[in-house]
C-alpha cells in the first residue's frame, strides 16, 4: 500500500462548549443557498445530481465542540465510521486528532487507508467473522469490543494461533432504553447486542484467566439519535459499577467506552444535547473510577455537515389531489425516510419569492416507499429546480445502494470558498467490473 501523506492539523473555529453543535455552514445569500462560501447551484451544475455536499467547517466545529467539552478528563473520541466513511472525511478527522470505531474489516481497511494506525481503532460488531477477528488480532487494534462468550473463544483461538495477546473490552447490554426509534435502540434486553449486565463479571473473570487475552475495558452503546441525557447517564453508571466490582475481584481495567448515540435536531423543535451538558452528566459518574474515557460519536459529528442535492424531473398531481415533485434522488441515495420514516428538511437551492404550495417530494424508484416524507410547504417548484435535502452527512452515502442499477452519487467536500470531489460518480463500467 502506498504511504499516506501527512494530514495537516487545522485550527478550526471553536464551538462554544455549552451550545449545541452549530449548523451555520448552510445558509442563504439572497435567494441562493450556499455551503460555506460556495453556491450549491454551482456544485449541482458542475457535478450533476444527485450529489452529496459536505462542509469541512461543520465537521471541524462539531468534533472540536465535543472534544473540548471533555477536555478536563483523560479521553479520546473514536469517530464511528458507520456514519460516514468517505476517505476525505476520515482524513479531515485524523487531522483533528480523532481515533475511529470500526464495525467491519472493511471499515478497518478504510481507516488504515486514511492514515489511522491500528492502535487508533476499536473494533465493534455483533457478528464478527473469523477472518475479521484474525485481521484485528494480527493488526493489534486498540480493543476488540466482544459481544459474547462464544466470541471470546474465537478471539482466543485467533490470538493463540498468531502467538499474540489480543486486547478486548466487553460490550455490556445494560437494559437501558435510549428512547429512540426501535430499529436503532441497541441497549435493551431484547436486543441482539452485548452481554447482559448480570453476566459480565463472570465473563471478565474468564478473560482475565486467559493468557492470550488482555481485558482493556468495558463498552456500552445504547442506541442512536438520543436526545435525552438520562439513558446515557444510566449506561455510564452501569459500567462504573461493574468496573468497581471487577476491581474488587483484582481485575484492573484501562478504559470505559461509552459508545456514541448523540442525536441531532432533524426537525424544528427538536432539542439536541449540548456537549457541555453531556460532559456534565457523564464526567461526575466516570471520574471516580479513574479510568480513561472513550466516546464513539458518529452522527453528531457529520450529520449536519451534509446535504443531498437533487433535481426535480417532474411535477404533477396524483389521484388524491396531492402535488408531487419527482426528483432524481431516491431511497438509493437516502434510505432513512423509507427505512425509519425519518424526517429531513428540504429547501430549494434557488428559492423564488412567490407564494408556494405543499409538495410531496418523491423519488424515481419503483417503490411506494421511495418518498422523502409528508408534503412540505415550499416555494413554487418547477422542473429543473435543484432541492437540498438537509442533514444527510450521516447514514446517507454509507447506506446507498445500486438498486435499479443506479450508479452511486459523487461526494463533494467544501472548504471555505473552494470545493473538491472526494468520491467521483460511479459509472456503469464500475458496477459491471466485478461481473465481467
ROPAFI-452217 format. One line per field, with one value per residue (C-alpha): residue number from 1; residue in three letters; x, y, z. Coordinates in Angstrom, 3 decimals, decimal comma. Example, Ala and Ser with C-alpha at 12.3 -4.5 7.8 and 13.67 -1.06 7.14 Angstrom:
2
k: (1;2)
r: (ALA;SER)
xx: (12,300;13,670)
yy: (-4,500;-1,060)
zz: (7,800;7,140)
END
This chain:
436
k: (1;2;3;4;5;6;7;8;9;10;11;12;13;14;15;16;17;18;19;20;21;22;23;24;25;26;27;28;29;30;31;32;33;34;35;36;37;38;39;40;41;42;43;44;45;46;47;48;49;50;51;52;53;54;55;56;57;58;59;60;61;62;63;64;65;66;67;68;69;70;71;72;73;74;75;76;77;78;79;80;81;82;83;84;85;86;87;88;89;90;91;92;93;94;95;96;97;98;99;100;101;102;103;104;105;106;107;108;109;110;111;112;113;114;115;116;117;118;119;120;121;122;123;124;125;126;127;128;129;130;131;132;133;134;135;136;137;138;139;140;141;142;143;144;145;146;147;148;149;150;151;152;153;154;155;156;157;158;159;160;161;162;163;164;165;166;167;168;169;170;171;172;173;174;175;176;177;178;179;180;181;182;183;184;185;186;187;188;189;190;191;192;193;194;195;196;197;198;199;200;201;202;203;204;205;206;207;208;209;210;211;212;213;214;215;216;217;218;219;220;221;222;223;224;225;226;227;228;229;230;231;232;233;234;235;236;237;238;239;240;241;242;243;244;245;246;247;248;249;250;251;252;253;254;255;256;257;258;259;260;261;262;263;264;265;266;267;268;269;270;271;272;273;274;275;276;277;278;279;280;281;282;283;284;285;286;287;288;289;290;291;292;293;294;295;296;297;298;299;300;301;302;303;304;305;306;307;308;309;310;311;312;313;314;315;316;317;318;319;320;321;322;323;324;325;326;327;328;329;330;331;332;333;334;335;336;337;338;339;340;341;342;343;344;345;346;347;348;349;350;351;352;353;354;355;356;357;358;359;360;361;362;363;364;365;366;367;368;369;370;371;372;373;374;375;376;377;378;379;380;381;382;383;384;385;386;387;388;389;390;391;392;393;394;395;396;397;398;399;400;401;402;403;404;405;406;407;408;409;410;411;412;413;414;415;416;417;418;419;420;421;422;423;424;425;426;427;428;429;430;431;432;433;434;435;436)
r: (UNK;UNK;UNK;UNK;UNK;UNK;UNK;UNK;UNK;UNK;UNK;UNK;UNK;UNK;UNK;UNK;UNK;UNK;UNK;UNK;UNK;UNK;UNK;UNK;UNK;UNK;UNK;UNK;UNK;UNK;UNK;UNK;UNK;UNK;UNK;UNK;UNK;UNK;UNK;UNK;UNK;UNK;UNK;UNK;UNK;UNK;UNK;UNK;UNK;UNK;UNK;UNK;UNK;UNK;UNK;UNK;UNK;UNK;UNK;UNK;UNK;UNK;UNK;UNK;UNK;UNK;UNK;UNK;UNK;UNK;UNK;UNK;UNK;UNK;UNK;UNK;UNK;UNK;UNK;UNK;UNK;UNK;UNK;UNK;UNK;UNK;UNK;UNK;UNK;UNK;UNK;UNK;UNK;UNK;UNK;UNK;UNK;UNK;UNK;UNK;UNK;UNK;UNK;UNK;UNK;UNK;UNK;UNK;UNK;UNK;UNK;UNK;UNK;UNK;UNK;UNK;UNK;UNK;UNK;UNK;UNK;UNK;UNK;UNK;UNK;UNK;UNK;UNK;UNK;UNK;UNK;UNK;UNK;UNK;UNK;UNK;UNK;UNK;UNK;UNK;UNK;UNK;UNK;UNK;UNK;UNK;UNK;UNK;UNK;UNK;UNK;UNK;UNK;UNK;UNK;UNK;UNK;UNK;UNK;UNK;UNK;UNK;UNK;UNK;UNK;UNK;UNK;UNK;UNK;UNK;UNK;UNK;UNK;UNK;UNK;UNK;UNK;UNK;UNK;UNK;UNK;UNK;UNK;UNK;UNK;UNK;UNK;UNK;UNK;UNK;UNK;UNK;UNK;UNK;UNK;UNK;UNK;UNK;UNK;UNK;UNK;UNK;UNK;UNK;UNK;UNK;UNK;UNK;UNK;UNK;UNK;UNK;UNK;UNK;UNK;UNK;UNK;UNK;UNK;UNK;UNK;UNK;UNK;UNK;UNK;UNK;UNK;UNK;UNK;UNK;UNK;UNK;UNK;UNK;UNK;UNK;UNK;UNK;UNK;UNK;UNK;UNK;UNK;UNK;UNK;UNK;UNK;UNK;UNK;UNK;UNK;UNK;UNK;UNK;UNK;UNK;UNK;UNK;UNK;UNK;UNK;UNK;UNK;UNK;UNK;UNK;UNK;UNK;UNK;UNK;UNK;UNK;UNK;UNK;UNK;UNK;UNK;UNK;UNK;UNK;UNK;UNK;UNK;UNK;UNK;UNK;UNK;UNK;UNK;UNK;UNK;UNK;UNK;UNK;UNK;UNK;UNK;UNK;UNK;UNK;UNK;UNK;UNK;UNK;UNK;UNK;UNK;UNK;UNK;UNK;UNK;UNK;UNK;UNK;UNK;UNK;UNK;UNK;UNK;UNK;UNK;UNK;UNK;UNK;UNK;UNK;UNK;UNK;UNK;UNK;UNK;UNK;UNK;UNK;UNK;UNK;UNK;UNK;UNK;UNK;UNK;UNK;UNK;UNK;UNK;UNK;UNK;UNK;UNK;UNK;UNK;UNK;UNK;UNK;UNK;UNK;UNK;UNK;UNK;UNK;UNK;UNK;UNK;UNK;UNK;UNK;UNK;UNK;UNK;UNK;UNK;UNK;UNK;UNK;UNK;UNK;UNK;UNK;UNK;UNK;UNK;UNK;UNK;UNK;UNK;UNK;UNK;UNK;UNK;UNK;UNK;UNK;UNK;UNK;UNK;UNK;UNK;UNK;UNK;UNK;UNK;UNK;UNK;UNK;UNK;UNK;UNK;UNK;UNK;UNK;UNK;UNK;UNK;UNK;UNK;UNK;UNK;UNK;UNK;UNK;UNK;UNK;UNK;UNK;UNK;UNK;UNK;UNK;UNK;UNK;UNK;UNK;UNK;UNK;UNK;UNK)
xx: (0,000;1,345;2,402;-0,307;0,719;0,661;-2,568;-2,110;-3,711;-6,147;-7,028;-10,833;-13,068;-14,039;-17,689;-18,812;-18,806;-22,142;-24,042;-25,422;-23,239;-23,771;-25,068;-24,232;-22,315;-25,518;-27,179;-28,905;-27,227;-30,132;-32,108;-29,144;-28,313;-24,602;-22,310;-19,717;-18,683;-19,795;-23,174;-24,729;-26,136;-22,530;-21,851;-25,021;-24,172;-20,638;-21,171;-24,729;-27,324;-27,795;-24,665;-23,707;-22,063;-20,196;-18,917;-15,423;-16,005;-19,163;-17,296;-14,471;-16,811;-18,785;-15,692;-13,910;-17,006;-17,400;-13,691;-13,385;-16,325;-14,403;-11,014;-10,822;-10,689;-8,476;-10,474;-10,377;-13,047;-13,279;-15,344;-17,868;-17,124;-20,582;-21,962;-19,820;-16,640;-15,606;-11,806;-11,962;-13,973;-11,728;-8,550;-10,095;-10,927;-7,485;-6,001;-8,151;-6,791;-9,665;-9,409;-12,007;-14,659;-14,971;-17,777;-16,225;-12,883;-13,776;-14,075;-10,754;-9,201;-10,651;-9,318;-5,819;-6,035;-6,971;-3,793;-5,006;-2,865;-4,174;-3,952;-6,449;-9,097;-11,709;-13,464;-17,159;-19,815;-22,289;-21,266;-17,545;-16,394;-13,319;-11,309;-12,264;-11,232;-7,946;-7,222;-7,985;-5,821;-2,849;-3,100;-3,142;-6,132;-6,651;-9,518;-11,956;-15,346;-16,588;-20,266;-20,458;-18,620;-18,509;-16,764;-14,238;-13,425;-12,955;-10,678;-8,685;-8,124;-7,026;-4,638;-3,085;-2,658;-0,876;1,200;-0,162;-2,158;-5,386;-6,798;-10,546;-13,337;-16,655;-19,741;-22,372;-26,101;-27,364;-31,088;-31,430;-33,973;-32,466;-35,926;-35,146;-36,625;-36,824;-34,642;-31,734;-32,124;-29,337;-29,164;-32,359;-32,509;-34,369;-31,703;-29,047;-26,196;-23,778;-23,587;-26,354;-25,024;-25,556;-23,232;-20,415;-18,485;-18,231;-17,106;-14,484;-13,079;-12,708;-10,951;-8,583;-7,545;-6,765;-3,124;-3,935;-6,254;-5,846;-9,009;-8,679;-12,119;-15,890;-18,012;-21,635;-23,714;-27,436;-28,642;-28,602;-30,340;-30,508;-31,910;-32,084;-29,230;-30,870;-30,195;-26,587;-26,074;-27,649;-25,431;-22,354;-23,456;-23,761;-20,214;-18,740;-20,492;-19,185;-15,668;-15,782;-16,884;-14,076;-11,587;-12,775;-12,010;-8,462;-9,130;-7,903;-9,271;-7,760;-10,824;-14,580;-16,061;-19,474;-20,139;-21,959;-25,578;-25,934;-28,810;-29,289;-32,379;-33,691;-36,961;-37,736;-38,469;-36,077;-33,520;-30,157;-27,827;-25,217;-21,653;-21,190;-24,404;-23,264;-19,925;-21,583;-23,832;-21,151;-17,917;-19,128;-20,166;-16,951;-14,328;-14,340;-13,297;-10,096;-10,422;-9,770;-12,932;-13,596;-16,527;-17,743;-19,621;-20,747;-23,999;-23,274;-20,061;-21,129;-24,929;-25,484;-22,395;-24,014;-26,782;-28,022;-28,663;-31,363;-33,025;-36,777;-37,618;-41,430;-44,215;-47,706;-50,834;-51,913;-55,424;-55,769;-55,131;-51,637;-48,897;-45,900;-42,387;-40,481;-36,723;-33,704;-32,582;-34,371;-34,041;-30,881;-29,242;-31,056;-32,632;-33,579;-37,065;-38,077;-36,477;-37,446;-39,971;-37,223;-37,714;-35,247;-35,728;-35,887;-35,028;-34,711;-31,182;-32,586;-35,797;-38,492;-40,184;-43,699;-46,221;-45,634;-47,585;-47,440;-45,431;-44,729;-41,112;-40,810;-38,034;-37,898;-37,758;-40,485;-41,337;-44,162;-41,834;-39,463;-40,573;-38,918;-41,862;-45,096;-45,996;-43,826;-44,603;-42,116;-41,821;-43,093;-41,246;-40,560;-38,935;-35,176;-35,064;-32,494;-33,509;-31,250;-32,156;-30,561;-28,661;-27,539;-23,871;-24,573;-26,282;-26,682;-23,920;-22,918;-26,384;-26,666;-27,242;-27,260;-30,910;-32,352;-28,671;-28,423;-24,811;-23,622;-23,700;-20,491;-19,414;-18,024;-16,159;-16,380;-13,534;-14,245;-14,552;-13,381;-14,748;-13,384;-14,767;-13,747;-15,640;-16,482;-19,795;-19,893;-20,218;-21,950;-18,486;-17,634;-20,769;-20,223;-16,487;-16,855;-19,220;-17,059)
yy: (0,000;3,445;5,663;8,022;11,683;13,573;15,379;18,943;19,669;22,510;25,212;25,241;27,863;26,622;25,995;27,159;24,060;24,948;25,376;22,755;21,807;24,615;24,215;27,623;26,294;26,127;29,496;31,697;34,676;36,392;33,652;31,269;28,510;28,213;25,785;27,957;30,274;28,031;28,413;24,957;25,667;25,747;22,285;20,854;22,401;21,008;17,559;16,847;15,429;13,605;14,710;14,799;18,008;18,221;21,225;20,751;23,621;21,991;18,727;20,591;22,616;19,574;17,494;20,295;21,253;17,730;17,184;20,491;19,670;16,671;18,403;18,271;14,459;11,872;10,819;10,116;10,402;7,334;8,586;5,936;5,132;3,663;7,215;8,305;6,555;8,766;8,990;12,769;12,979;10,484;12,330;15,556;13,941;12,335;15,787;16,924;14,148;11,678;7,917;5,578;2,972;0,317;-2,202;-4,408;-5,401;-3,143;-0,143;-1,075;-1,128;2,281;3,697;2,418;3,821;7,187;7,137;5,901;3,266;0,071;1,480;4,183;1,532;-0,037;-2,889;-3,261;-5,524;-8,163;-10,718;-10,602;-13,315;-15,419;-13,652;-10,270;-11,358;-12,738;-9,487;-7,363;-9,569;-9,528;-5,765;-5,247;-2,874;-0,846;-3,090;-5,625;-4,997;-8,536;-9,421;-12,911;-15,779;-17,507;-14,532;-14,549;-18,163;-17,273;-14,345;-16,576;-19,135;-16,429;-14,894;-18,238;-19,124;-15,809;-16,141;-12,800;-11,282;-9,613;-6,566;-6,884;-4,918;-6,487;-4,875;-4,601;-4,666;-2,541;-2,904;0,842;2,163;5,044;6,313;6,438;4,541;0,792;-0,010;1,996;1,151;-1,256;-1,407;-3,124;-6,758;-7,866;-6,518;-8,663;-6,537;-7,159;-9,284;-8,928;-6,892;-9,706;-11,995;-9,540;-10,118;-13,855;-13,369;-10,813;-13,221;-15,859;-13,366;-12,354;-16,001;-16,333;-15,646;-14,902;-12,044;-8,709;-7,172;-3,480;-2,186;-2,232;-0,930;0,150;1,652;2,001;3,382;6,209;9,581;10,001;13,337;12,705;12,533;10,035;6,836;7,896;8,557;5,245;3,335;5,064;4,188;0,531;0,465;2,221;-0,191;-3,191;-1,718;-1,336;-4,946;-6,128;-4,054;-5,906;-9,119;-7,923;-7,056;-3,588;-2,036;0,704;2,386;2,750;3,110;4,810;4,462;7,172;7,897;11,672;12,846;15,930;18,130;16,831;18,691;22,166;21,981;19,110;19,947;18,218;17,505;20,251;18,929;20,678;19,148;15,727;16,130;17,492;14,432;11,829;13,005;13,032;9,399;8,273;10,362;8,382;5,280;6,974;5,113;6,689;7,537;6,582;8,025;6,939;9,854;9,493;11,209;14,133;14,900;14,610;14,555;18,296;18,777;17,241;17,880;15,850;17,899;16,522;17,865;17,999;15,893;16,129;17,968;16,503;15,845;12,373;10,970;12,121;15,726;15,981;17,854;15,619;16,765;13,815;14,159;12,246;11,091;8,274;5,662;4,537;7,799;8,355;5,288;6,743;8,053;4,713;2,649;4,674;7,221;9,653;13,371;15,543;19,231;20,109;23,515;24,969;25,779;28,858;29,996;32,025;34,851;33,851;32,109;28,381;25,168;21,876;19,246;15,619;15,027;11,561;9,573;7,816;4,202;1,638;1,565;3,438;3,855;5,864;9,181;11,825;12,250;14,089;17,051;20,124;23,806;25,078;27,996;27,212;24,224;23,776;21,007;21,527;23,091;21,767;20,931;20,400;17,607;18,540;16,614;13,686;13,694;10,617;7,496;8,988;7,828;4,911;3,335;3,951;1,087;0,194;-0,855;-0,498;-0,423;3,219;4,471;5,783;9,576;11,597;13,235;16,760;18,456;22,236;24,106;27,828;29,241;26,038;22,561;19,288;15,889;13,297;10,463;10,569;9,435;5,688;4,526;1,524;0,117;0,435;-1,506;-4,196;-4,595;-7,385;-9,291;-9,117)
zz: (0,000;-0,863;2,010;3,188;3,022;6,307;7,085;8,365;11,716;11,207;13,683;13,362;14,905;18,354;19,083;22,488;24,651;26,241;22,982;20,575;17,636;15,085;11,561;10,134;7,130;5,038;4,605;2,054;0,488;-1,161;-2,892;-3,261;-0,779;-0,039;1,726;3,436;0,578;-2,296;-4,077;-4,143;-7,596;-8,867;-7,416;-8,965;-12,320;-12,305;-10,734;-11,802;-9,447;-7,166;-5,295;-1,609;-0,382;2,943;4,879;6,328;8,747;10,137;10,755;12,463;14,694;15,776;16,540;18,395;20,385;21,727;22,310;24,181;26,446;27,848;27,946;31,744;31,815;30,031;26,998;23,280;20,605;18,346;15,397;14,302;10,658;10,129;9,986;7,024;5,893;2,968;2,835;2,598;5,817;7,624;6,660;7,910;11,270;11,531;11,206;14,127;16,362;16,159;16,545;14,999;15,789;13,050;12,576;9,908;8,462;5,524;7,821;9,422;5,946;5,086;8,370;7,600;4,074;5,586;7,661;11,032;12,754;14,328;17,857;16,794;16,115;18,367;16,570;17,316;15,810;16,871;14,238;13,542;11,126;11,879;9,168;10,642;14,125;12,807;10,969;14,049;16,286;13,932;13,444;17,239;17,244;20,404;21,531;20,156;21,755;22,398;22,276;23,791;25,460;22,068;20,523;23,366;22,460;18,788;19,623;21,960;19,195;16,774;19,312;20,182;16,506;15,949;19,084;20,286;23,137;21,971;23,750;24,348;26,013;26,945;25,444;28,161;27,486;30,404;29,619;29,133;26,644;24,678;23,744;20,023;17,069;17,884;14,870;16,333;20,027;20,975;24,773;25,970;26,993;23,873;21,519;19,847;21,175;24,015;27,157;29,774;32,689;35,200;33,182;32,552;35,771;35,188;31,572;32,602;35,189;32,460;30,183;32,967;33,360;29,637;28,757;25,114;26,086;27,842;29,307;28,455;29,370;29,266;26,403;26,079;23,298;23,974;20,653;18,152;17,746;21,538;22,681;26,458;28,950;31,299;29,294;28,677;32,388;33,380;30,955;32,397;35,923;34,933;33,548;36,571;38,939;37,002;36,898;40,676;41,106;38,842;40,822;43,927;42,030;41,423;37,766;36,782;33,592;31,436;29,962;29,872;26,384;26,494;22,767;20,876;20,058;20,419;18,258;16,118;15,516;12,204;12,785;14,078;17,786;18,492;21,174;20,941;23,826;24,164;24,513;27,872;29,212;28,046;29,792;32,944;33,108;32,365;33,966;37,609;37,096;35,393;37,209;40,498;38,541;37,389;34,085;30,695;28,794;25,178;23,211;19,760;18,177;14,585;13,649;15,986;14,089;10,454;10,043;9,924;7,778;4,674;2,159;-0,793;-3,929;-6,196;-9,337;-9,976;-13,021;-12,937;-11,132;-11,159;-9,133;-8,091;-7,875;-4,281;-5,293;-3,806;-5,628;-6,303;-7,099;-8,566;-8,035;-9,339;-5,867;-4,131;-1,441;-3,243;-2,124;1,195;2,768;6,146;5,194;3,656;6,437;9,525;8,185;9,127;8,576;6,658;5,965;2,268;0,806;-2,703;-3,797;-5,556;-3,914;-5,596;-3,711;-4,821;-2,588;-2,704;-2,356;-0,497;-2,334;-1,595;-2,630;-4,159;-5,786;-9,179;-7,964;-8,435;-4,715;-2,997;-0,010;-2,228;-0,786;1,356;3,678;4,176;1,952;2,580;2,189;-0,386;-2,794;-6,300;-7,776;-11,478;-13,497;-13,430;-9,967;-7,512;-3,945;-0,941;1,472;4,782;7,481;5,309;6,335;8,454;7,073;3,621;1,282;3,518;3,204;-0,545;-2,967;-6,664;-6,622;-10,142;-11,245;-10,251;-10,051;-6,680;-6,420;-6,038;-2,783;-2,560;0,310;0,646;2,328;2,525;-0,971;-2,654;-3,134;-4,418;-5,344;-2,762;-4,468;-8,158;-9,590;-10,181;-13,803;-15,330;-16,047;-12,348;-11,452;-14,050;-13,452;-10,904;-13,188;-16,303)
END
